[in-house]
Amino acid sequence: MNEKFIQNLDKLPADVRREFALLANKYGEKKKQSNIQSDFLSFVKHVWPDFIEGSHHKRIADKFNKLASGEIKRLIINMPPRHTKSEFGSYLLPAWMVGKNPKLKIIQSTNTTELSVRFGRKAKALIDSPEYQKVFKTKLREDSQAAGKWETAQGGEYYAAGVGSAITGRGADLLIIDDPHSEQDAMNAQALDRTYEWYTSGPRQRLQPGGSIIVIMTRWNEKDLTGRLLSAQKEVKADQWEIVEFPAIMPSGGRHHHGDALPRQADGATTARPSGHGKGPAYGV
């Protein structure tokens, strides 16, 4: 508001000024709600007041916004542990997406079913929270009690599954794969093969027409799921991936062509390079 407008406003009767203030407040709340609904990072700050924003969060949020709008359909994010990777990808993203579209069907998977269910429980609790309900109209079905398998009153679904689990009879509009390899399995060629075979024969086949996939993970081996998916891009009609990489430390101290190195964590996190190669970005342990 400019100074002249405020001066003119002061000349109005008291009851008119009060009415204007109420309308201005309602407008501000509506605008805030709209921002939270349309912008992932605004949503994060709304439901997580203590969140500390970093430059990598902004880049990830921008990709999630484009995923939600349909501009991106296949997204890979590689980054170290302890940089909000799973909180963003497996907890906050599905809650935000199902808020925007209560009919959305989501399959979320990590390297163990227990961990996947834990994220499902957190997302479910968030949807039921007063902060969430102030912004979105999405409601859970009253009979949805399971943490890893719940439905919205509007027909949406969330299904949590560990890598290797059977995913039959289910469809997904959004498929989230979060850290499909444990550190131990990432050094085992047979385990890497099993994960890729599970992905191609299981969740990938459950994707609905027009559906989206996000793979968010720490890289431990160049033959991991990210490596296999990128290699498969050369095949006819293969998925074409948008990839964002956040190395923990660059060996040369320079910039990486897909992203900038992330700072070392305050707890002294070390780094590890994908096995078998002496060059390339170092990813956090």
N, C-alpha and C positions, 0 to 999 in steps of 0.2 A: 504494500500500500504506500502511495506517495504522500508527502507531507500535506499537500493541498487537500487530498481526499480525507485525511484524518481530521484536518481542521474543519471541513464541512460536516463530517460525521459528528463532531462535538457539538454542532449547532442543532442537531436533531433532538426531539423530545426523548426523555429517558427511556420510555417504554419501547420506542423505535430502536434506540441504540441496543437495548437488551435483546430485542428480536434479531437484530443484525448479528450480534455476538453469537447467539445460539446457532444461526444459520452458518456463520463462518466456521464455528467449531464443528458442525456436522459435515461441512464441506471438507475440512481438514482431515477428519476421521475417514471419510469415504475415499479421499485421495490416498491416505496411508494404507487402507485396506487394499486398494487397487494395486499399489506398489508391491505389497506383500504377496498378492496373488500372482502378479506377473513377473516378479523379479526374485530369483532364488536367494540371492544374498540378503535382500530385505526380509525375506521369510526367516532365514537363519537368525538374523539379529532380533527378530520379533520373538521367536521361541527360545532363544539362547542368549539372554541378556549379557552374560559374561564372556561371550565370544570375542576373541581377539583376531582381527582381520589382518591377513597377510596378502602380499601381491599374488601369490599362487592361488589363494582363495578366489580372488577376483577373476582370474583366468578360468578356473574350474566353473565358477558360477556362470560366466558368460557362455561356456559350452553347454551347461545344463539348461540355460534359457533357450538356446538354439535347439537343443534336443526336445524340449517341451513344445516349441513352436513347429517342429517338424523340419526345420532347416538342416539338422543333422540327424541321421538315422543310425549310423554306426560310429561309436565313439570308444576309443581306447585312451585311458589315462594311466601313465606309469609314473610312480612317485614312491619315495621312501616311506617306511612306517612312521607313525607318530606325527603325521602332518595333517590329521583330520580326514584322511582318505576314506575310511570306512564310515565315520560319523556322517560325512557328506553323502557318500554313495549308497550306503545300505540302510541308513536310518532317516536322514532328513530328506533326501531326494524322493523316495517312495511316498513319504507322508505328504510332501508338497505336490507331487504329481497327482496323487489320488484326490487331493483337495481341489486341484484345478479340473480334474475329470473323475467324478465319483464312480463312473462305470469302468474305469481302467482296470485291466487285469495284469497283475505283476507277478513274475517269478523272480525270486532273489536267491542267489546261491553263493556260498563261501566254501572253504575247503572242508568244513565239518557241518553237519546238520545242527549240532548244538549251538554253534556260533550264529548260524542263519536264523534259528529260532529266537535267539537273544535279540537280534536286530528287529525281528518281527514283533517281539514283545514291546520294545521301545517305541517303534512306529505306532503300534496300536494304542499305547498309553498316550502318546502325543496327540493323536487324533481325538481322543476323549478329553483332552485338557481344555480348560476355559480359554487359554491363549489361542489355541487353534480354532476353537468354535467361534471366536469373535470374528474370524476372517473367512472361514470356509463353511459351507453348508453340508459337507460330507458327514454322514453319520454311520456308525457301525451297526450291523444287525445285532439285535439283542441276544440272539443265540450264538453269536461268534465269540466263543470263549477261548479257543486255542490260540496260543501266541504265534505259532508258525503257520496258521491257516485261518484267515479271517475274511469276512465279506462285508461290504458296505451295504447299507439299506437301499442304495440306488443300483445295486447289481455288480459293483466292482469286486475284485478278488485279490488277495495277497497270499502267495504260497512260498514258504521257505524250504529250501532243500540243500543238503550238502552235496558237494561234488561226488559223483558216482551214484547218487540216489536215483531211483526211478521217477520219471516225471511223465506218467502216462495219463491220458484223459484230460489234460489241462492245456489251455491256450494262454498266450501272453501277448499283451500289447507292448509291454516293457519288460525286457529281460536284463537283469543286473547280475553280473558275475564279479564278485569281489574277492581278490586274493585266492584264486583257485588252487594254488600250490602252497603247501607248507614248506619251510626251509629244507626239511629232510627230503620230501618228495621232489623238490626242485633239482636235487642232485642225483635223482634216480631216473634213468632214461625210460624204463618201463612205466613208472608212475606218470611221467610226462605224456607218454603215448596214451595211457588210459584216460587221462583228463581230456585230451583232445578228442579221442574217440567218443567219450561221454558227451562232450559238448556238441559234436556234429550229429550224433545219432539221437541225443536226448533233447536238451533245451532249445537248440537251434531249430529243430523240427517242430517245436511247439509254438514258434513265433507266428502270430496272426499276420495276414497281409497288411502291409503298411506299418508293422510294428517296429520298435526301436530296440537296439542293444547297446549296453554300456559295459565295457570291461575295465575295471579299475584295479590295479595291482602293483605290487613291488616285483621287480624283475630280479631273478636269481640265476637264470640260465637263458642263453639265447635260443634254446629250443623249447621254451615255455609256451604258454597259450598265446601270448602276444606275438612271439616269434613265428609260431605256426600260422596264425591268422594273417599276419603280414605277408608271409611267403605264399599263402594260398590266394592272395589278391591277383596273382598273375594268371590264375585259371579263368576260363571263360565263365561269365555270369557270377563270379565270386563276389562276396561282400567287399565293398571298398570302404576303408576305415579312415576316419579323422583321428589323428593321433596327437596327443600332447604328452611331453615327457618333462619331468622335473628331476634331474639328477641331483643327488645330495652334494657331491663334490666333483668338479671337472678335473681330470688328470692334468690338463694343461693350464688350468686356472682361467680358461676362456669361456666363451659362450657356446652352448649347444644349439644346433640348428632347429631343434624342436622346442627348446625352452631353456630357461636360465637355471643355474644351480641353486638349490635351496640351502639355507644356512644350516650349519651343524646345530643339533639340539642342545639345550642347556644341560641335559643330563649326560652329555658326552657321547652321543651315539656315534658308532664307528661306521665304516662303509665297506661294501663288498662289491666286487665287479662281477658281472655275469661270467660264469666259469668257462674256461677254455680260451679266453681272449685277453690279450694284454693291452687292448686299447678300447676306447669308447667311454661313455659316462659311467661313473661309479654310483651305484644306488645304495641307499641307506639300509643298514641292517636293523 
